[in-house]
């Protein structure tokens, strides 16, 4: 599928000049990185090539199980954002069993006075 096909579909949905297919990829990458998913899982999901030639030659890992959980978190994030109109970072399911080592979120009040977890403390 070409970039033009995606752009034309977005135009038909009323997003002309507001969003591109690459914009969705950037959004997903940003949210998943902010949610503490490993670079390697995100890069494989986005079909990015490995920058390191040695890794590219020898590392053919697909990370299917953690990527499946990551994409479910992404889908849940999109549905929750659509349902509530509020943006909360997904909490990676693959980290649930490792909560002791996971950094705690920093909770801030937004302009409406609601508490939001925005970034992770390190």
N, CA, C and O atoms as a GROMACS GRO file, in nm:
protein
  488
    1UNK      N    1   0.085  -0.117   0.000
    1UNK     CA    2   0.000   0.000   0.000
    1UNK      C    3   0.090   0.123   0.000
    1UNK      O    4   0.188   0.129   0.074
    2UNK      N    5   0.057   0.219  -0.080
    2UNK     CA    6   0.141   0.338  -0.092
    2UNK      C    7   0.100   0.445   0.009
    2UNK      O    8  -0.009   0.442   0.065
    3UNK      N    9   0.192   0.541   0.029
    3UNK     CA   10   0.161   0.655   0.116
    3UNK      C   11   0.041   0.734   0.062
    3UNK      O   12  -0.040   0.786   0.138
    4UNK      N   13   0.031   0.741  -0.072
    4UNK     CA   14  -0.079   0.814  -0.134
    4UNK      C   15  -0.214   0.753  -0.101
    4UNK      O   16  -0.312   0.825  -0.084
    5UNK      N   17  -0.219   0.620  -0.092
    5UNK     CA   18  -0.344   0.552  -0.057
    5UNK      C   19  -0.388   0.588   0.084
    5UNK      O   20  -0.505   0.617   0.108
    6UNK      N   21  -0.294   0.588   0.175
    6UNK     CA   22  -0.323   0.624   0.314
    6UNK      C   23  -0.369   0.769   0.322
    6UNK      O   24  -0.469   0.801   0.388
    7UNK      N   25  -0.295   0.858   0.256
    7UNK     CA   26  -0.330   1.001   0.257
    7UNK      C   27  -0.471   1.023   0.200
    7UNK      O   28  -0.549   1.101   0.256
    8UNK      N   29  -0.502   0.956   0.089
    8UNK     CA   30  -0.633   0.973   0.027
    8UNK      C   31  -0.743   0.926   0.122
    8UNK      O   32  -0.847   0.991   0.133
    9UNK      N   33  -0.720   0.813   0.190
    9UNK     CA   34  -0.818   0.764   0.288
    9UNK      C   35  -0.839   0.863   0.402
    9UNK      O   36  -0.952   0.886   0.445
   10UNK      N   37  -0.729   0.921   0.451
   10UNK     CA   38  -0.739   1.019   0.558
   10UNK      C   39  -0.813   1.145   0.511
   10UNK      O   40  -0.890   1.204   0.586
   11UNK      N   41  -0.788   1.185   0.388
   11UNK     CA   42  -0.860   1.300   0.332
   11UNK      C   43  -1.010   1.274   0.327
   11UNK      O   44  -1.090   1.360   0.363
   12UNK      N   45  -1.047   1.153   0.283
   12UNK     CA   46  -1.190   1.118   0.275
   12UNK      C   47  -1.256   1.116   0.413
   12UNK      O   48  -1.377   1.139   0.425
   13UNK      N   49  -1.177   1.090   0.516
   13UNK     CA   50  -1.232   1.088   0.653
   13UNK      C   51  -1.231   1.227   0.717
   13UNK      O   52  -1.272   1.243   0.831
   14UNK      N   53  -1.184   1.328   0.643
   14UNK     CA   54  -1.186   1.464   0.694
   14UNK      C   55  -1.059   1.509   0.765
   14UNK      O   56  -1.061   1.610   0.835
   15UNK      N   57  -0.949   1.436   0.748
   15UNK     CA   58  -0.824   1.470   0.815
   15UNK      C   59  -0.722   1.536   0.723
   15UNK      O   60  -0.604   1.540   0.756
   16UNK      N   61  -0.766   1.588   0.609
   16UNK     CA   62  -0.673   1.651   0.515
   16UNK      C   63  -0.598   1.766   0.585
   16UNK      O   64  -0.659   1.854   0.646
   17UNK      N   65  -0.466   1.761   0.576
   17UNK     CA   66  -0.383   1.864   0.636
   17UNK      C   67  -0.367   1.851   0.786
   17UNK      O   68  -0.293   1.929   0.846
   18UNK      N   69  -0.434   1.754   0.849
   18UNK     CA   70  -0.424   1.736   0.995
   18UNK      C   71  -0.340   1.615   1.034
   18UNK      O   72  -0.272   1.617   1.138
   19UNK      N   73  -0.344   1.508   0.952
   19UNK     CA   74  -0.272   1.386   0.989
   19UNK      C   75  -0.229   1.312   0.864
   19UNK      O   76  -0.293   1.319   0.760
   20UNK      N   77  -0.117   1.242   0.877
   20UNK     CA   78  -0.065   1.158   0.769
   20UNK      C   79  -0.043   1.018   0.823
   20UNK      O   80  -0.044   0.996   0.944
   21UNK      N   81  -0.024   0.924   0.734
   21UNK     CA   82   0.008   0.787   0.777
   21UNK      C   83   0.135   0.785   0.860
   21UNK      O   84   0.142   0.716   0.962
   22UNK      N   85   0.235   0.862   0.817
   22UNK     CA   86   0.360   0.868   0.893
   22UNK      C   87   0.337   0.935   1.028
   22UNK      O   88   0.405   0.902   1.126
   23UNK      N   89   0.243   1.027   1.034
   23UNK     CA   90   0.210   1.091   1.161
   23UNK      C   91   0.156   0.991   1.262
   23UNK      O   92   0.186   1.000   1.381
   24UNK      N   93   0.075   0.895   1.215
   24UNK     CA   94   0.024   0.790   1.304
   24UNK      C   95   0.138   0.702   1.354
   24UNK      O   96   0.139   0.662   1.470
   25UNK      N   97   0.235   0.672   1.265
   25UNK     CA   98   0.351   0.593   1.306
   25UNK      C   99   0.430   0.666   1.414
   25UNK      O  100   0.473   0.607   1.513
   26UNK      N  101   0.450   0.798   1.393
   26UNK     CA  102   0.523   0.879   1.491
   26UNK      C  103   0.450   0.886   1.624
   26UNK      O  104   0.512   0.878   1.730
   27UNK      N  105   0.318   0.900   1.619
   27UNK     CA  106   0.237   0.904   1.740
   27UNK      C  107   0.249   0.772   1.817
   27UNK      O  108   0.271   0.772   1.938
   28UNK      N  109   0.234   0.661   1.745
   28UNK     CA  110   0.245   0.530   1.810
   28UNK      C  111   0.384   0.512   1.872
   28UNK      O  112   0.396   0.469   1.987
   29UNK      N  113   0.488   0.546   1.797
   29UNK     CA  114   0.624   0.533   1.848
   29UNK      C  115   0.644   0.615   1.976
   29UNK      O  116   0.702   0.567   2.073
   30UNK      N  117   0.596   0.738   1.975
   30UNK     CA  118   0.611   0.826   2.090
   30UNK      C  119   0.538   0.772   2.212
   30UNK      O  120   0.596   0.763   2.320
   31UNK      N  121   0.411   0.736   2.196
   31UNK     CA  122   0.332   0.685   2.309
   31UNK      C  123   0.392   0.556   2.363
   31UNK      O  124   0.401   0.538   2.485
   32UNK      N  125   0.432   0.465   2.276
   32UNK     CA  126   0.490   0.338   2.321
   32UNK      C  127   0.624   0.358   2.390
   32UNK      O  128   0.653   0.290   2.488
   33UNK      N  129   0.706   0.451   2.341
   33UNK     CA  130   0.832   0.482   2.410
   33UNK      C  131   0.804   0.544   2.547
   33UNK      O  132   0.868   0.508   2.645
   34UNK      N  133   0.709   0.637   2.554
   34UNK     CA  134   0.673   0.700   2.682
   34UNK      C  135   0.616   0.597   2.780
   34UNK      O  136   0.621   0.617   2.901
   35UNK      N  137   0.563   0.489   2.727
   35UNK     CA  138   0.505   0.384   2.811
   35UNK      C  139   0.607   0.278   2.850
   35UNK      O  140   0.571   0.175   2.908
   36UNK      N  141   0.733   0.302   2.821
   36UNK     CA  142   0.846   0.218   2.864
   36UNK      C  143   0.860   0.088   2.786
   36UNK      O  144   0.921  -0.007   2.836
   37UNK      N  145   0.805   0.080   2.666
   37UNK     CA  146   0.831  -0.038   2.583
   37UNK      C  147   0.972  -0.030   2.528
   37UNK      O  148   1.021   0.079   2.501
   38UNK      N  149   1.038  -0.145   2.512
   38UNK     CA  150   1.176  -0.145   2.461
   38UNK      C  151   1.183  -0.096   2.316
   38UNK      O  152   1.095  -0.125   2.234
   39UNK      N  153   1.289  -0.022   2.286
   39UNK     CA  154   1.312   0.025   2.149
   39UNK      C  155   1.304  -0.090   2.049
   39UNK      O  156   1.245  -0.076   1.942
   40UNK      N  157   1.365  -0.202   2.084
   40UNK     CA  158   1.371  -0.315   1.991
   40UNK      C  159   1.232  -0.364   1.951
   40UNK      O  160   1.211  -0.398   1.835
   41UNK      N  161   1.138  -0.368   2.045
   41UNK     CA  162   1.003  -0.414   2.014
   41UNK      C  163   0.931  -0.313   1.924
   41UNK      O  164   0.863  -0.351   1.829
   42UNK      N  165   0.947  -0.186   1.955
   42UNK     CA  166   0.882  -0.081   1.876
   42UNK      C  167   0.940  -0.077   1.735
   42UNK      O  168   0.865  -0.067   1.638
   43UNK      N  169   1.072  -0.085   1.724
   43UNK     CA  170   1.136  -0.081   1.593
   43UNK      C  171   1.094  -0.198   1.504
   43UNK      O  172   1.069  -0.179   1.385
   44UNK      N  173   1.085  -0.317   1.561
   44UNK     CA  174   1.041  -0.432   1.482
   44UNK      C  175   0.896  -0.413   1.439
   44UNK      O  176   0.860  -0.443   1.325
   45UNK      N  177   0.812  -0.363   1.529
   45UNK     CA  178   0.671  -0.341   1.496
   45UNK      C  179   0.656  -0.240   1.382
   45UNK      O  180   0.569  -0.256   1.297
   46UNK      N  181   0.739  -0.137   1.381
   46UNK     CA  182   0.732  -0.034   1.278
   46UNK      C  183   0.816  -0.070   1.155
   46UNK      O  184   0.829   0.011   1.063
   47UNK      N  185   0.873  -0.190   1.154
   47UNK     CA  186   0.955  -0.240   1.042
   47UNK      C  187   1.077  -0.151   1.016
   47UNK      O  188   1.118  -0.132   0.902
   48UNK      N  189   1.135  -0.097   1.124
   48UNK     CA  190   1.258  -0.019   1.111
   48UNK      C  191   1.376  -0.112   1.091
   48UNK      O  192   1.381  -0.221   1.150
   49UNK      N  193   1.470  -0.071   1.011
   49UNK     CA  194   1.591  -0.149   0.990
   49UNK      C  195   1.687  -0.123   1.106
   49UNK      O  196   1.690  -0.013   1.161
   50UNK      N  197   1.764  -0.224   1.142
   50UNK     CA  198   1.864  -0.207   1.248
   50UNK      C  199   1.977  -0.119   1.196
   50UNK      O  200   2.026  -0.138   1.084
   51UNK      N  201   2.018  -0.023   1.280
   51UNK     CA  202   2.126   0.068   1.241
   51UNK      C  203   2.262   0.001   1.252
   51UNK      O  204   2.353   0.031   1.174
   52UNK      N  205   2.276  -0.089   1.347
   52UNK     CA  206   2.402  -0.160   1.368
   52UNK      C  207   2.409  -0.278   1.270
   52UNK      O  208   2.324  -0.367   1.274
   53UNK      N  209   2.509  -0.279   1.184
   53UNK     CA  210   2.521  -0.382   1.080
   53UNK      C  211   2.539  -0.522   1.139
   53UNK      O  212   2.489  -0.620   1.082
   54UNK      N  213   2.610  -0.532   1.251
   54UNK     CA  214   2.630  -0.664   1.312
   54UNK      C  215   2.497  -0.718   1.364
   54UNK      O  216   2.464  -0.834   1.341
   55UNK      N  217   2.422  -0.634   1.436
   55UNK     CA  218   2.290  -0.677   1.483
   55UNK      C  219   2.199  -0.712   1.367
   55UNK      O  220   2.125  -0.810   1.373
   56UNK      N  221   2.204  -0.634   1.262
   56UNK     CA  222   2.120  -0.661   1.145
   56UNK      C  223   2.154  -0.796   1.084
   56UNK      O  224   2.066  -0.867   1.034
   57UNK      N  225   2.282  -0.833   1.088
   57UNK     CA  226   2.325  -0.960   1.030
   57UNK      C  227   2.289  -1.081   1.117
   57UNK      O  228   2.261  -1.188   1.063
   58UNK      N  229   2.289  -1.065   1.249
   58UNK     CA  230   2.274  -1.180   1.337
   58UNK      C  231   2.146  -1.183   1.419
   58UNK      O  232   2.100  -1.290   1.458
   59UNK      N  233   2.088  -1.069   1.447
   59UNK     CA  234   1.969  -1.064   1.534
   59UNK      C  235   1.843  -1.058   1.448
   59UNK      O  236   1.813  -0.956   1.386
   60UNK      N  237   1.772  -1.169   1.445
   60UNK     CA  238   1.648  -1.177   1.367
   60UNK      C  239   1.528  -1.199   1.458
   60UNK      O  240   1.427  -1.257   1.417
   61UNK      N  241   1.539  -1.152   1.581
   61UNK     CA  242   1.430  -1.170   1.678
   61UNK      C  243   1.305  -1.096   1.633
   61UNK      O  244   1.312  -0.986   1.579
   62UNK      N  245   1.191  -1.159   1.656
   62UNK     CA  246   1.063  -1.099   1.618
   62UNK      C  247   0.984  -1.049   1.739
   62UNK      O  248   0.894  -0.967   1.724
   63UNK      N  249   1.015  -1.098   1.859
   63UNK     CA  250   0.948  -1.054   1.982
   63UNK      C  251   0.796  -1.066   1.971
   63UNK      O  252   0.724  -0.974   2.011
   64UNK      N  253   0.747  -1.176   1.918
   64UNK     CA  254   0.604  -1.188   1.889
   64UNK      C  255   0.516  -1.174   2.013
   64UNK      O  256   0.417  -1.101   2.009
   65UNK      N  257   0.549  -1.243   2.120
   65UNK     CA  258   0.463  -1.236   2.240
   65UNK      C  259   0.459  -1.096   2.301
   65UNK      O  260   0.351  -1.043   2.325
   66UNK      N  261   0.575  -1.032   2.327
   66UNK     CA  262   0.567  -0.897   2.384
   66UNK      C  263   0.508  -0.795   2.287
   66UNK      O  264   0.443  -0.700   2.330
   67UNK      N  265   0.530  -0.814   2.157
   67UNK     CA  266   0.470  -0.721   2.060
   67UNK      C  267   0.319  -0.737   2.055
   67UNK      O  268   0.246  -0.640   2.035
   68UNK      N  269   0.272  -0.860   2.073
   68UNK     CA  270   0.126  -0.882   2.077
   68UNK      C  271   0.066  -0.806   2.194
   68UNK      O  272  -0.037  -0.740   2.180
   69UNK      N  273   0.130  -0.815   2.311
   69UNK     CA  274   0.082  -0.741   2.429
   69UNK      C  275   0.093  -0.591   2.407
   69UNK      O  276   0.004  -0.515   2.446
   70UNK      N  277   0.203  -0.547   2.344
   70UNK     CA  278   0.222  -0.405   2.318
   70UNK      C  279   0.112  -0.351   2.227
   70UNK      O  280   0.059  -0.244   2.252
   71UNK      N  281   0.079  -0.424   2.123
   71UNK     CA  282  -0.024  -0.377   2.030
   71UNK      C  283  -0.163  -0.382   2.094
   71UNK      O  284  -0.249  -0.301   2.060
   72UNK      N  285  -0.185  -0.476   2.187
   72UNK     CA  286  -0.312  -0.475   2.260
   72UNK      C  287  -0.319  -0.352   2.351
   72UNK      O  288  -0.424  -0.290   2.362
   73UNK      N  289  -0.207  -0.319   2.415
   73UNK     CA  290  -0.201  -0.196   2.496
   73UNK      C  291  -0.229  -0.074   2.408
   73UNK      O  292  -0.300   0.018   2.450
   74UNK      N  293  -0.173  -0.073   2.288
   74UNK     CA  294  -0.195   0.039   2.196
   74UNK      C  295  -0.343   0.049   2.159
   74UNK      O  296  -0.400   0.158   2.159
   75UNK      N  297  -0.404  -0.066   2.127
   75UNK     CA  298  -0.547  -0.067   2.093
   75UNK      C  299  -0.632  -0.021   2.211
   75UNK      O  300  -0.726   0.057   2.194
   76UNK      N  301  -0.598  -0.068   2.331
   76UNK     CA  302  -0.671  -0.026   2.452
   76UNK      C  303  -0.655   0.124   2.474
   76UNK      O  304  -0.751   0.192   2.511
   77UNK      N  305  -0.533   0.176   2.451
   77UNK     CA  306  -0.506   0.319   2.465
   77UNK      C  307  -0.595   0.400   2.369
   77UNK      O  308  -0.656   0.498   2.409
   78UNK      N  309  -0.601   0.357   2.242
   78UNK     CA  310  -0.682   0.428   2.144
   78UNK      C  311  -0.830   0.425   2.181
   78UNK      O  312  -0.898   0.527   2.172
   79UNK      N  313  -0.880   0.308   2.222
   79UNK     CA  314  -1.021   0.297   2.259
   79UNK      C  315  -1.054   0.381   2.381
   79UNK      O  316  -1.158   0.447   2.384
   80UNK      N  317  -0.966   0.381   2.481
   80UNK     CA  318  -0.990   0.458   2.603
   80UNK      C  319  -0.985   0.609   2.574
   80UNK      O  320  -1.064   0.686   2.627
   81UNK      N  321  -0.891   0.649   2.488
   81UNK     CA  322  -0.882   0.790   2.451
   81UNK      C  323  -1.007   0.834   2.376
   81UNK      O  324  -1.061   0.942   2.400
   82UNK      N  325  -1.054   0.749   2.284
   82UNK     CA  326  -1.176   0.780   2.210
   82UNK      C  327  -1.296   0.786   2.302
   82UNK      O  328  -1.381   0.875   2.290
   83UNK      N  329  -1.304   0.691   2.396
   83UNK     CA  330  -1.419   0.681   2.486
   83UNK      C  331  -1.425   0.798   2.584
   83UNK      O  332  -1.532   0.853   2.609
   84UNK      N  333  -1.310   0.836   2.641
   84UNK     CA  334  -1.308   0.935   2.748
   84UNK      C  335  -1.264   1.074   2.703
   84UNK      O  336  -1.294   1.174   2.769
   85UNK      N  337  -1.194   1.081   2.592
   85UNK     CA  338  -1.138   1.209   2.549
   85UNK      C  339  -1.016   1.249   2.629
   85UNK      O  340  -0.968   1.362   2.616
   86UNK      N  341  -0.966   1.160   2.713
   86UNK     CA  342  -0.849   1.188   2.796
   86UNK      C  343  -0.735   1.095   2.756
   86UNK      O  344  -0.757   0.982   2.714
   87UNK      N  345  -0.614   1.145   2.769
   87UNK     CA  346  -0.497   1.067   2.730
   87UNK      C  347  -0.423   1.020   2.854
   87UNK      O  348  -0.370   1.100   2.931
   88UNK      N  349  -0.420   0.889   2.873
   88UNK     CA  350  -0.342   0.827   2.980
   88UNK      C  351  -0.247   0.728   2.914
   88UNK      O  352  -0.289   0.649   2.829
   89UNK      N  353  -0.121   0.732   2.952
   89UNK     CA  354  -0.024   0.641   2.893
   89UNK      C  355  -0.057   0.498   2.930
   89UNK      O  356  -0.092   0.470   3.045
   90UNK      N  357  -0.047   0.405   2.833
   90UNK     CA  358  -0.070   0.265   2.864
   90UNK      C  359   0.035   0.213   2.960
   90UNK      O  360   0.151   0.254   2.954
   91UNK      N  361  -0.003   0.123   3.048
   91UNK     CA  362   0.092   0.058   3.139
   91UNK      C  363   0.125  -0.077   3.078
   91UNK      O  364   0.037  -0.164   3.071
   92UNK      N  365   0.247  -0.098   3.034
   92UNK     CA  366   0.281  -0.220   2.962
   92UNK      C  367   0.250  -0.347   3.038
   92UNK      O  368   0.295  -0.365   3.152
   93UNK      N  369   0.173  -0.436   2.976
   93UNK     CA  370   0.137  -0.563   3.039
   93UNK      C  371   0.260  -0.650   3.065
   93UNK      O  372   0.262  -0.725   3.163
   94UNK      N  373   0.360  -0.641   2.981
   94UNK     CA  374   0.478  -0.726   2.999
   94UNK      C  375   0.556  -0.687   3.124
   94UNK      O  376   0.640  -0.764   3.170
   95UNK      N  377   0.531  -0.568   3.179
   95UNK     CA  378   0.601  -0.526   3.301
   95UNK      C  379   0.524  -0.560   3.429
   95UNK      O  380   0.578  -0.544   3.538
   96UNK      N  381   0.401  -0.606   3.415
   96UNK     CA  382   0.317  -0.631   3.533
   96UNK      C  383   0.387  -0.723   3.632
   96UNK      O  384   0.378  -0.702   3.753
   97UNK      N  385   0.458  -0.825   3.584
   97UNK     CA  386   0.527  -0.919   3.673
   97UNK      C  387   0.658  -0.862   3.727
   97UNK      O  388   0.723  -0.926   3.809
   98UNK      N  389   0.697  -0.744   3.681
   98UNK     CA  390   0.823  -0.684   3.722
   98UNK      C  391   0.800  -0.546   3.785
   98UNK      O  392   0.882  -0.456   3.767
   99UNK      N  393   0.690  -0.530   3.857
   99UNK     CA  394   0.655  -0.399   3.910
   99UNK      C  395   0.758  -0.344   4.008
   99UNK      O  396   0.775  -0.222   4.020
  100UNK      N  397   0.828  -0.433   4.079
  100UNK     CA  398   0.928  -0.385   4.176
  100UNK      C  399   1.039  -0.307   4.107
  100UNK      O  400   1.096  -0.215   4.165
  101UNK      N  401   1.071  -0.344   3.982
  101UNK     CA  402   1.180  -0.277   3.912
  101UNK      C  403   1.131  -0.166   3.820
  101UNK      O  404   1.212  -0.097   3.758
  102UNK      N  405   0.998  -0.147   3.811
  102UNK     CA  406   0.944  -0.045   3.722
  102UNK      C  407   0.943   0.091   3.790
  102UNK      O  408   0.902   0.102   3.906
  103UNK      N  409   0.988   0.195   3.719
  103UNK     CA  410   0.983   0.328   3.778
  103UNK      C  411   0.838   0.373   3.800
  103UNK      O  412   0.749   0.337   3.723
  104UNK      N  413   0.817   0.450   3.903
  104UNK     CA  414   0.682   0.498   3.934
  104UNK      C  415   0.648   0.618   3.847
  104UNK      O  416   0.735   0.699   3.815
  105UNK      N  417   0.519   0.631   3.808
  105UNK     CA  418   0.482   0.747   3.728
  105UNK      C  419   0.482   0.874   3.813
  105UNK      O  420   0.455   0.870   3.933
  106UNK      N  421   0.512   0.984   3.750
  106UNK     CA  422   0.500   1.114   3.814
  106UNK      C  423   0.357   1.160   3.791
  106UNK      O  424   0.311   1.168   3.676
  107UNK      N  425   0.286   1.191   3.897
  107UNK     CA  426   0.146   1.232   3.885
  107UNK      C  427   0.138   1.383   3.896
  107UNK      O  428   0.190   1.443   3.990
  108UNK      N  429   0.072   1.443   3.799
  108UNK     CA  430   0.055   1.589   3.796
  108UNK      C  431  -0.092   1.622   3.779
  108UNK      O  432  -0.170   1.539   3.734
  109UNK      N  433  -0.128   1.743   3.816
  109UNK     CA  434  -0.264   1.791   3.790
  109UNK      C  435  -0.265   1.860   3.654
  109UNK      O  436  -0.177   1.941   3.624
  110UNK      N  437  -0.365   1.826   3.572
  110UNK     CA  438  -0.378   1.896   3.445
  110UNK      C  439  -0.454   2.026   3.466
  110UNK      O  440  -0.487   2.061   3.579
  111UNK      N  441  -0.481   2.097   3.360
  111UNK     CA  442  -0.547   2.228   3.371
  111UNK      C  443  -0.686   2.218   3.432
  111UNK      O  444  -0.734   2.312   3.495
  112UNK      N  445  -0.753   2.103   3.414
  112UNK     CA  446  -0.886   2.083   3.470
  112UNK      C  447  -0.881   2.034   3.614
  112UNK      O  448  -0.986   2.010   3.674
  113UNK      N  449  -0.762   2.019   3.671
  113UNK     CA  450  -0.748   1.977   3.810
  113UNK      C  451  -0.745   1.826   3.828
  113UNK      O  452  -0.739   1.777   3.942
  114UNK      N  453  -0.749   1.749   3.717
  114UNK     CA  454  -0.746   1.604   3.730
  114UNK      C  455  -0.602   1.555   3.741
  114UNK      O  456  -0.511   1.615   3.685
  115UNK      N  457  -0.584   1.445   3.814
  115UNK     CA  458  -0.452   1.385   3.827
  115UNK      C  459  -0.422   1.302   3.702
  115UNK      O  460  -0.508   1.231   3.651
  116UNK      N  461  -0.299   1.314   3.653
  116UNK     CA  462  -0.257   1.237   3.537
  116UNK      C  463  -0.114   1.188   3.558
  116UNK      O  464  -0.028   1.263   3.603
  117UNK      N  465  -0.092   1.062   3.525
  117UNK     CA  466   0.044   1.009   3.524
  117UNK      C  467   0.102   1.043   3.387
  117UNK      O  468   0.049   1.002   3.284
  118UNK      N  469   0.212   1.118   3.386
  118UNK     CA  470   0.263   1.162   3.257
  118UNK      C  471   0.396   1.101   3.220
  118UNK      O  472   0.410   1.050   3.109
  119UNK      N  473   0.492   1.104   3.307
  119UNK     CA  474   0.622   1.049   3.276
  119UNK      C  475   0.667   0.961   3.392
  119UNK      O  476   0.614   0.971   3.502
  120UNK      N  477   0.762   0.878   3.366
  120UNK     CA  478   0.809   0.789   3.470
  120UNK      C  479   0.929   0.849   3.540
  120UNK      O  480   1.020   0.903   3.477
  121UNK      N  481   0.928   0.839   3.671
  121UNK     CA  482   1.042   0.885   3.750
  121UNK      C  483   1.151   0.780   3.739
  121UNK      O  484   1.121   0.661   3.730
  122UNK      N  485   1.272   0.820   3.740
  122UNK     CA  486   1.378   0.721   3.723
  122UNK      C  487   1.467   0.718   3.834
  122UNK      O  488   1.562   0.640   3.834
   0.00000   0.00000   0.00000
